[in-house]
Amino acid sequence: MLKLFGAVLILFAGTAIGFVQAGSYINRSKQLRMLIYALQRLETEINYGQTPLPAALQKSSEGISQPINRIFTEAALMLEEPRELSMQEAWQQAIDRVWGSTALKEREKDVLLRMGTVLGMSDAEDQQKHLQLAQLQLKGEEEQAIQEQQRYANMWRSLGTLGAILIVILMV
């Protein structure tokens, strides 16, 4: 009875590990899509709405799920605080605080940090160009993430289950 319980527990754990690994590939492509959408909204708010940057960041985060929306909301909150942070400092601190809870990689972080050096420091047209460049770079990363998801998500699910089955067979 105890061996059967142990075998079921190992099967469950191995399958869960496989699904968690597969989920990281799926989450990365979803989060990249949300990030691109948020940057498009930010671009619209800056160029057409002539919205002040804290409000534009806040509006860009609406309709976007966590943890991506937290990058925008935290940067907006930091800009409204009396500490008088520059946009670049607020953006970098927001990214640093939230990054660990995302499925994104360092390449995406670099794109966002480079874009953050321009926001609030130049005219709307220049900001628009940098936002479009960031979106273009992130779309390339999204395509790569989708390819990785297609290639590795099913593999991890199967590997987790099959690895657990192998361990159970070796136990018996």
C-alpha positions as CSV (number, residue, x, y, z in Angstrom):
1,M,0.0,0.0,0.0
2,L,2.8,2.4,0.9
3,K,4.6,1.6,-2.4
4,L,1.5,2.4,-4.3
5,F,1.0,5.7,-2.6
6,G,4.7,6.5,-3.2
7,A,4.3,5.6,-6.9
8,V,1.2,7.8,-7.3
9,L,3.0,10.7,-5.5
10,I,6.0,10.4,-7.8
11,L,3.8,10.3,-10.9
12,F,1.9,13.3,-9.7
13,A,5.1,15.2,-8.9
14,G,6.9,14.4,-12.2
15,T,3.8,15.3,-14.2
16,A,3.4,18.6,-12.2
17,I,7.1,19.5,-12.8
18,G,6.6,18.9,-16.6
19,F,3.5,21.1,-16.7
20,V,5.2,23.9,-14.7
21,Q,8.1,23.9,-17.1
22,A,5.7,23.9,-20.1
23,G,3.8,26.7,-18.5
24,S,6.8,29.0,-18.4
25,Y,7.1,28.7,-22.2
26,I,3.4,29.5,-22.6
27,N,3.5,32.4,-20.1
28,R,6.4,34.0,-21.8
29,S,4.7,34.3,-25.2
30,K,1.5,35.6,-23.4
31,Q,3.4,38.2,-21.4
32,L,5.3,39.4,-24.5
33,R,2.0,39.9,-26.3
34,M,0.6,41.9,-23.3
35,L,3.8,43.9,-23.1
36,I,3.6,44.8,-26.8
37,Y,-0.1,45.8,-26.4
38,A,0.7,48.0,-23.3
39,L,3.5,49.7,-25.3
40,Q,1.1,50.4,-28.1
41,R,-1.4,51.9,-25.7
42,L,1.4,54.0,-24.2
43,E,2.4,55.2,-27.6
44,T,-1.2,56.3,-28.3
45,E,-1.5,58.1,-25.0
46,I,1.7,60.0,-25.5
47,N,1.2,61.0,-29.1
48,Y,-2.5,61.4,-29.6
49,G,-3.8,61.9,-26.1
50,Q,-1.0,64.2,-25.0
51,T,-1.4,62.5,-21.6
52,P,1.1,63.3,-18.9
53,L,3.5,60.3,-18.4
54,P,2.3,59.0,-15.0
55,A,-1.3,59.0,-16.3
56,A,-0.3,57.5,-19.6
57,L,1.6,54.7,-17.8
58,Q,-1.5,54.0,-15.6
59,K,-3.8,53.9,-18.6
60,S,-1.5,51.6,-20.5
61,S,-1.7,49.1,-17.6
62,E,-5.5,48.9,-17.8
63,G,-6.8,45.7,-19.2
64,I,-3.5,43.9,-18.9
65,S,-3.0,41.1,-16.5
66,Q,-0.4,40.7,-13.8
67,P,2.6,40.8,-13.6
68,I,3.0,43.0,-16.7
69,N,0.6,45.7,-15.6
70,R,2.6,46.1,-12.4
71,I,5.6,47.4,-14.3
72,F,3.5,50.3,-15.6
73,T,1.5,51.0,-12.4
74,E,4.6,50.9,-10.2
75,A,6.5,53.3,-12.5
76,A,3.4,55.6,-12.5
77,L,3.2,55.6,-8.7
78,M,6.9,56.3,-8.4
79,L,6.7,59.3,-10.7
80,E,3.8,60.7,-8.6
81,E,5.8,60.3,-5.3
82,P,7.5,63.4,-3.9
83,R,10.9,61.7,-4.3
84,E,11.2,63.3,-7.7
85,L,12.6,60.4,-9.6
86,S,13.3,60.7,-13.3
87,M,11.3,58.6,-15.6
88,Q,14.3,56.4,-16.3
89,E,14.9,55.8,-12.6
90,A,11.2,55.0,-11.9
91,W,11.0,52.7,-15.0
92,Q,14.2,50.8,-14.0
93,Q,13.1,50.4,-10.4
94,A,9.6,49.2,-11.5
95,I,11.2,46.7,-13.8
96,D,13.6,45.5,-11.2
97,R,10.8,45.0,-8.6
98,V,8.5,43.1,-10.9
99,W,10.9,41.2,-13.2
100,G,11.3,38.2,-11.0
101,S,7.6,37.4,-11.2
102,T,7.5,37.4,-15.0
103,A,8.4,34.7,-17.4
104,L,10.4,37.1,-19.5
105,K,14.1,36.9,-20.3
106,E,17.0,39.3,-20.0
107,R,16.8,40.3,-23.7
108,E,13.3,41.7,-23.1
109,K,14.5,43.5,-20.0
110,D,17.3,45.1,-22.0
111,V,14.8,46.3,-24.6
112,L,12.6,47.9,-21.9
113,L,15.4,49.5,-20.1
114,R,16.8,51.1,-23.3
115,M,13.4,52.4,-24.1
116,G,13.0,53.8,-20.6
117,T,16.0,56.0,-21.1
118,V,14.1,58.0,-23.7
119,L,10.6,58.2,-22.2
120,G,9.9,61.6,-20.7
121,M,13.3,63.0,-21.9
122,S,12.5,63.9,-25.5
123,D,9.6,65.1,-27.7
124,A,6.6,63.0,-28.5
125,E,7.8,62.1,-32.0
126,D,11.1,60.8,-30.7
127,Q,9.4,58.8,-27.9
128,Q,7.1,57.3,-30.6
129,K,10.0,56.1,-32.6
130,H,11.6,54.5,-29.6
131,L,8.3,52.9,-28.5
132,Q,7.9,51.5,-32.0
133,L,11.4,50.2,-32.0
134,A,10.8,48.5,-28.7
135,Q,7.6,46.9,-30.0
136,L,9.4,45.7,-33.1
137,Q,12.1,44.1,-31.0
138,L,9.6,42.5,-28.7
139,K,7.6,41.2,-31.6
140,G,10.8,39.4,-32.8
141,E,11.2,37.9,-29.3
142,E,7.5,36.9,-29.3
143,E,7.9,35.0,-32.5
144,Q,10.9,33.2,-31.0
145,A,9.0,32.5,-27.8
146,I,6.1,31.0,-29.8
147,Q,8.5,28.8,-31.7
148,E,10.1,27.7,-28.4
149,Q,6.6,27.1,-26.9
150,Q,5.6,24.9,-29.9
151,R,8.9,23.0,-29.7
152,Y,9.4,22.6,-26.0
153,A,6.0,22.8,-24.1
154,N,4.8,19.4,-25.2
155,M,8.2,17.9,-24.7
156,W,8.3,19.1,-21.1
157,R,4.8,17.7,-20.3
158,S,5.8,14.3,-21.8
159,L,9.2,14.3,-20.2
160,G,7.8,15.0,-16.7
161,T,5.3,12.2,-17.0
162,L,7.7,9.7,-18.6
163,G,10.5,10.5,-16.2
164,A,8.1,9.9,-13.3
165,I,7.0,6.6,-14.8
166,L,10.7,5.6,-15.2
167,I,11.4,6.3,-11.6
168,V,8.3,4.3,-10.5
169,I,9.4,1.4,-12.7
170,L,12.9,1.5,-11.2
171,M,11.4,1.6,-7.7
172,V,9.3,-1.6,-8.3
